[in-house]
């Protein structure tokens, strides 16, 4: 398993589902479908997605150094 990070490639909206899929070894479309199905249930799914968008770091571009 890799670290939890939003990838630069393979994003649809913010890369949250793709990042979760990479972290747990799933296909990104599987996580996206599960998220859409969870939206049929009552709960704070959209708020959780927005929080993950803010909290999960984005992948750094290759060739850039962080200080």
N, CA, C and O atoms as CSV, one atom per row, in Angstrom:
chain,resi,resn,atom,element,x,y,z
A,1,UNK,N,N,0.840,-1.186,0.000
A,1,UNK,CA,C,0.000,0.000,0.000
A,1,UNK,C,C,0.877,1.239,0.000
A,1,UNK,O,O,1.960,1.262,0.586
A,2,UNK,N,N,0.388,2.251,-0.663
A,2,UNK,CA,C,1.125,3.509,-0.712
A,2,UNK,C,C,0.522,4.492,0.288
A,2,UNK,O,O,-0.459,4.190,0.968
A,3,UNK,N,N,1.126,5.662,0.357
A,3,UNK,CA,C,0.598,6.679,1.264
A,3,UNK,C,C,-0.647,7.308,0.662
A,3,UNK,O,O,-0.860,7.252,-0.549
A,4,UNK,N,N,-1.449,7.896,1.500
A,4,UNK,CA,C,-2.681,8.531,1.046
A,4,UNK,C,C,-2.349,9.898,0.479
A,4,UNK,O,O,-1.924,10.803,1.198
A,5,UNK,N,N,-2.552,10.035,-0.840
A,5,UNK,CA,C,-2.216,11.267,-1.536
A,5,UNK,C,C,-3.107,11.380,-2.772
A,5,UNK,O,O,-3.379,10.383,-3.440
A,6,UNK,N,N,-3.560,12.600,-3.072
A,6,UNK,CA,C,-4.366,12.801,-4.273
A,6,UNK,C,C,-3.446,12.855,-5.488
A,6,UNK,O,O,-2.588,13.736,-5.555
A,7,UNK,N,N,-3.594,11.935,-6.460
A,7,UNK,CA,C,-2.689,11.892,-7.605
A,7,UNK,C,C,-2.929,13.047,-8.574
A,7,UNK,O,O,-4.021,13.611,-8.635
A,8,UNK,N,N,-1.889,13.383,-9.326
A,8,UNK,CA,C,-2.025,14.414,-10.346
A,8,UNK,C,C,-2.718,13.868,-11.588
A,8,UNK,O,O,-3.432,14.600,-12.273
A,9,UNK,N,N,-2.514,12.595,-11.878
A,9,UNK,CA,C,-3.127,11.952,-13.044
A,9,UNK,C,C,-4.289,11.086,-12.591
A,9,UNK,O,O,-4.245,10.505,-11.507
A,10,UNK,N,N,-5.327,10.993,-13.412
A,10,UNK,CA,C,-6.457,10.142,-13.096
A,10,UNK,C,C,-7.523,10.801,-12.245
A,10,UNK,O,O,-8.410,10.123,-11.726
A,11,UNK,N,N,-7.448,12.111,-12.096
A,11,UNK,CA,C,-8.471,12.821,-11.317
A,11,UNK,C,C,-9.731,12.995,-12.150
A,11,UNK,O,O,-9.672,13.134,-13.371
A,12,UNK,N,N,-10.864,12.985,-11.472
A,12,UNK,CA,C,-12.117,13.356,-12.126
A,12,UNK,C,C,-12.565,14.710,-11.582
A,12,UNK,O,O,-12.850,15.618,-12.362
A,13,UNK,N,N,-12.632,14.859,-10.292
A,13,UNK,CA,C,-12.963,16.155,-9.697
A,13,UNK,C,C,-11.758,16.666,-8.921
A,13,UNK,O,O,-11.119,17.630,-9.343
A,14,UNK,N,N,-11.443,16.051,-7.817
A,14,UNK,CA,C,-10.330,16.527,-6.992
A,14,UNK,C,C,-9.292,15.451,-6.737
A,14,UNK,O,O,-8.242,15.741,-6.165
A,15,UNK,N,N,-9.550,14.234,-7.139
A,15,UNK,CA,C,-8.606,13.150,-6.934
A,15,UNK,C,C,-8.780,12.408,-5.622
A,15,UNK,O,O,-7.951,11.566,-5.276
A,16,UNK,N,N,-9.838,12.703,-4.888
A,16,UNK,CA,C,-10.049,12.048,-3.594
A,16,UNK,C,C,-10.320,10.556,-3.794
A,16,UNK,O,O,-9.700,9.730,-3.125
A,17,UNK,N,N,-11.206,10.205,-4.677
A,17,UNK,CA,C,-11.526,8.787,-4.905
A,17,UNK,C,C,-10.329,8.051,-5.488
A,17,UNK,O,O,-10.072,6.906,-5.116
A,18,UNK,N,N,-9.592,8.685,-6.394
A,18,UNK,CA,C,-8.401,8.060,-6.973
A,18,UNK,C,C,-7.336,7.853,-5.901
A,18,UNK,O,O,-6.661,6.824,-5.896
A,19,UNK,N,N,-7.177,8.808,-5.002
A,19,UNK,CA,C,-6.213,8.668,-3.920
A,19,UNK,C,C,-6.580,7.548,-2.967
A,19,UNK,O,O,-5.716,6.774,-2.555
A,20,UNK,N,N,-7.855,7.454,-2.611
A,20,UNK,CA,C,-8.311,6.367,-1.740
A,20,UNK,C,C,-8.136,5.019,-2.431
A,20,UNK,O,O,-7.749,4.041,-1.793
A,21,UNK,N,N,-8.419,4.961,-3.732
A,21,UNK,CA,C,-8.261,3.713,-4.477
A,21,UNK,C,C,-6.795,3.296,-4.519
A,21,UNK,O,O,-6.487,2.122,-4.319
A,22,UNK,N,N,-5.898,4.225,-4.773
A,22,UNK,CA,C,-4.473,3.895,-4.795
A,22,UNK,C,C,-4.003,3.418,-3.431
A,22,UNK,O,O,-3.213,2.479,-3.341
A,23,UNK,N,N,-4.471,4.043,-2.388
A,23,UNK,CA,C,-4.049,3.705,-1.027
A,23,UNK,C,C,-4.455,2.291,-0.634
A,23,UNK,O,O,-3.683,1.576,0.004
A,24,UNK,N,N,-5.673,1.884,-1.014
A,24,UNK,CA,C,-6.189,0.590,-0.601
A,24,UNK,C,C,-6.146,-0.463,-1.700
A,24,UNK,O,O,-6.712,-1.543,-1.533
A,25,UNK,N,N,-5.490,-0.176,-2.816
A,25,UNK,CA,C,-5.310,-1.168,-3.875
A,25,UNK,C,C,-6.568,-1.492,-4.654
A,25,UNK,O,O,-6.742,-2.622,-5.111
A,26,UNK,N,N,-7.446,-0.517,-4.812
A,26,UNK,CA,C,-8.681,-0.704,-5.571
A,26,UNK,C,C,-8.609,0.071,-6.876
A,26,UNK,O,O,-7.695,0.866,-7.093
A,27,UNK,N,N,-9.577,-0.168,-7.734
A,27,UNK,CA,C,-9.662,0.602,-8.973
A,27,UNK,C,C,-10.405,1.905,-8.672
A,27,UNK,O,O,-11.374,1.894,-7.914
A,28,UNK,N,N,-9.968,3.026,-9.252
A,28,UNK,CA,C,-10.620,4.310,-8.969
A,28,UNK,C,C,-12.117,4.314,-9.272
A,28,UNK,O,O,-12.890,4.918,-8.529
A,29,UNK,N,N,-12.537,3.654,-10.343
A,29,UNK,CA,C,-13.966,3.661,-10.673
A,29,UNK,C,C,-14.792,2.906,-9.640
A,29,UNK,O,O,-15.962,3.226,-9.431
A,30,UNK,N,N,-14.208,1.926,-9.004
A,30,UNK,CA,C,-14.911,1.198,-7.945
A,30,UNK,C,C,-15.208,2.140,-6.781
A,30,UNK,O,O,-16.320,2.150,-6.253
A,31,UNK,N,N,-14.216,2.927,-6.386
A,31,UNK,CA,C,-14.410,3.865,-5.279
A,31,UNK,C,C,-15.410,4.947,-5.673
A,31,UNK,O,O,-16.231,5.358,-4.853
A,32,UNK,N,N,-15.350,5.407,-6.906
A,32,UNK,CA,C,-16.298,6.442,-7.371
A,32,UNK,C,C,-17.731,5.926,-7.350
A,32,UNK,O,O,-18.641,6.635,-6.922
A,33,UNK,N,N,-17.935,4.696,-7.808
A,33,UNK,CA,C,-19.286,4.108,-7.808
A,33,UNK,C,C,-19.780,3.914,-6.381
A,33,UNK,O,O,-20.945,4.182,-6.086
A,34,UNK,N,N,-18.899,3.448,-5.490
A,34,UNK,CA,C,-19.289,3.287,-4.090
A,34,UNK,C,C,-19.669,4.622,-3.466
A,34,UNK,O,O,-20.622,4.695,-2.691
A,35,UNK,N,N,-18.928,5.684,-3.798
A,35,UNK,CA,C,-19.272,7.009,-3.281
A,35,UNK,C,C,-20.634,7.458,-3.810
A,35,UNK,O,O,-21.458,7.968,-3.050
A,36,UNK,N,N,-20.872,7.269,-5.102
A,36,UNK,CA,C,-22.170,7.665,-5.660
A,36,UNK,C,C,-23.318,6.868,-5.045
A,36,UNK,O,O,-24.385,7.424,-4.782
A,37,UNK,N,N,-23.110,5.582,-4.816
A,37,UNK,CA,C,-24.147,4.779,-4.162
A,37,UNK,C,C,-24.368,5.223,-2.720
A,37,UNK,O,O,-25.493,5.180,-2.222
A,38,UNK,N,N,-23.303,5.647,-2.051
A,38,UNK,CA,C,-23.456,6.107,-0.667
A,38,UNK,C,C,-24.255,7.408,-0.606
A,38,UNK,O,O,-24.838,7.730,0.429
A,39,UNK,N,N,-24.283,8.147,-1.695
A,39,UNK,CA,C,-25.050,9.397,-1.720
A,39,UNK,C,C,-26.555,9.140,-1.668
A,39,UNK,O,O,-27.330,10.053,-1.385
A,40,UNK,N,N,-26.970,7.905,-1.941
A,40,UNK,CA,C,-28.384,7.563,-1.838
A,40,UNK,C,C,-28.824,7.421,-0.378
A,40,UNK,O,O,-30.016,7.479,-0.075
A,41,UNK,N,N,-27.863,7.238,0.514
A,41,UNK,CA,C,-28.146,7.100,1.937
A,41,UNK,C,C,-28.047,8.464,2.615
A,41,UNK,O,O,-27.299,9.327,2.156
A,42,UNK,N,N,-28.783,8.664,3.688
A,42,UNK,CA,C,-28.650,9.931,4.406
A,42,UNK,C,C,-27.294,10.001,5.114
A,42,UNK,O,O,-26.795,9.002,5.632
A,43,UNK,N,N,-26.721,11.185,5.123
A,43,UNK,CA,C,-25.437,11.356,5.806
A,43,UNK,C,C,-24.623,12.478,5.184
A,43,UNK,O,O,-25.024,13.074,4.185
A,44,UNK,N,N,-23.502,12.750,5.774
A,44,UNK,CA,C,-22.669,13.883,5.344
A,44,UNK,C,C,-21.615,13.500,4.295
A,44,UNK,O,O,-20.451,13.874,4.439
A,45,UNK,N,N,-21.995,12.768,3.251
A,45,UNK,CA,C,-21.023,12.314,2.267
A,45,UNK,C,C,-20.313,13.473,1.569
A,45,UNK,O,O,-19.096,13.438,1.389
A,46,UNK,N,N,-21.064,14.492,1.179
A,46,UNK,CA,C,-20.453,15.608,0.447
A,46,UNK,C,C,-19.530,16.408,1.354
A,46,UNK,O,O,-18.485,16.886,0.914
A,47,UNK,N,N,-19.907,16.555,2.604
A,47,UNK,CA,C,-19.047,17.270,3.551
A,47,UNK,C,C,-17.765,16.472,3.778
A,47,UNK,O,O,-16.678,17.047,3.830
A,48,UNK,N,N,-17.885,15.161,3.911
A,48,UNK,CA,C,-16.704,14.311,4.091
A,48,UNK,C,C,-15.788,14.402,2.868
A,48,UNK,O,O,-14.566,14.442,3.015
A,49,UNK,N,N,-16.366,14.436,1.666
A,49,UNK,CA,C,-15.568,14.563,0.444
A,49,UNK,C,C,-14.818,15.898,0.434
A,49,UNK,O,O,-13.632,15.945,0.108
A,50,UNK,N,N,-15.508,16.972,0.790
A,50,UNK,CA,C,-14.861,18.283,0.826
A,50,UNK,C,C,-13.745,18.341,1.862
A,50,UNK,O,O,-12.692,18.928,1.613
A,51,UNK,N,N,-13.972,17.734,3.019
A,51,UNK,CA,C,-12.937,17.705,4.059
A,51,UNK,C,C,-11.724,16.908,3.578
A,51,UNK,O,O,-10.585,17.327,3.782
A,52,UNK,N,N,-11.966,15.755,2.938
A,52,UNK,CA,C,-10.852,14.968,2.423
A,52,UNK,C,C,-10.099,15.718,1.331
A,52,UNK,O,O,-8.879,15.592,1.221
A,53,UNK,N,N,-10.817,16.500,0.522
A,53,UNK,CA,C,-10.194,17.303,-0.530
A,53,UNK,C,C,-9.209,18.296,0.086
A,53,UNK,O,O,-8.140,18.547,-0.469
A,54,UNK,N,N,-9.575,18.849,1.223
A,54,UNK,CA,C,-8.715,19.829,1.896
A,54,UNK,C,C,-7.584,19.147,2.664
A,54,UNK,O,O,-6.449,19.624,2.647
A,55,UNK,N,N,-7.887,18.031,3.338
A,55,UNK,CA,C,-6.933,17.406,4.249
A,55,UNK,C,C,-5.895,16.535,3.529
A,55,UNK,O,O,-4.718,16.566,3.888
A,56,UNK,N,N,-6.311,15.763,2.525
A,56,UNK,CA,C,-5.388,14.853,1.840
A,56,UNK,C,C,-4.475,15.685,0.941
A,56,UNK,O,O,-4.957,16.442,0.099
A,57,UNK,N,N,-3.164,15.550,1.114
A,57,UNK,CA,C,-2.243,16.349,0.303
A,57,UNK,C,C,-2.241,15.905,-1.153
A,57,UNK,O,O,-2.439,14.729,-1.460
A,58,UNK,N,N,-2.017,16.854,-2.034
A,58,UNK,CA,C,-1.896,16.552,-3.444
A,58,UNK,C,C,-0.493,16.064,-3.760
A,58,UNK,O,O,0.466,16.411,-3.071
A,59,UNK,N,N,-0.384,15.266,-4.795
A,59,UNK,CA,C,0.910,14.751,-5.216
A,59,UNK,C,C,1.747,15.890,-5.786
A,59,UNK,O,O,1.243,16.720,-6.543
A,60,UNK,N,N,3.009,15.927,-5.428
A,60,UNK,CA,C,3.909,16.958,-5.935
A,60,UNK,C,C,4.262,16.665,-7.389
A,60,UNK,O,O,4.361,15.507,-7.793
A,61,UNK,N,N,4.449,17.717,-8.161
A,61,UNK,CA,C,4.888,17.558,-9.538
A,61,UNK,C,C,6.312,17.018,-9.543
A,61,UNK,O,O,7.119,17.379,-8.687
A,62,UNK,N,N,6.613,16.172,-10.483
A,62,UNK,CA,C,7.962,15.607,-10.554
A,62,UNK,C,C,8.938,16.695,-10.952
A,62,UNK,O,O,8.663,17.502,-11.841
A,63,UNK,N,N,10.078,16.708,-10.288
A,63,UNK,CA,C,11.101,17.683,-10.613
A,63,UNK,C,C,11.024,18.940,-9.767
A,63,UNK,O,O,11.870,19.823,-9.905
A,64,UNK,N,N,10.027,19.042,-8.890
A,64,UNK,CA,C,9.945,20.205,-8.011
A,64,UNK,C,C,10.407,19.822,-6.624
A,64,UNK,O,O,10.085,18.746,-6.119
A,65,UNK,N,N,11.143,20.689,-6.031
A,65,UNK,CA,C,11.661,20.434,-4.691
A,65,UNK,C,C,10.801,21.168,-3.677
A,65,UNK,O,O,10.355,22.290,-3.919
A,66,UNK,N,N,10.573,20.527,-2.548
A,66,UNK,CA,C,9.847,21.183,-1.465
A,66,UNK,C,C,10.854,21.626,-0.420
A,66,UNK,O,O,11.808,20.907,-0.125
A,67,UNK,N,N,10.646,22.789,0.129
A,67,UNK,CA,C,11.570,23.329,1.115
A,67,UNK,C,C,10.972,23.220,2.486
A,67,UNK,O,O,11.597,23.624,3.466
